């Protein structure tokens, strides 16, 4: 598997194709998954400083739609803690 370099971070092709990314202010937030697995962490890239950090959700999500509208991030549907959800 060929790794890719993204702003100083190596990402394998498999991981790089399974994620959602949204922009909020000067940050790009990456909600990543691996082989469709659920997760409660997200990666934050600060476009001003060029630094990365990690955030935590209060629930594990899988297969959710994630968008940013008017600088607000919405997470909708998918599975929350292993149970199908129609919440936003």
ABEGO torsion letter per residue (X at the ends): XBBBBBGGBBBBAAAAABBBBBBBEABBBBBBBBGGBBBABBBBBBAAAGBBBBBBBABBBBGBBBBBBGGBBBBBEEBBGGBBBABX
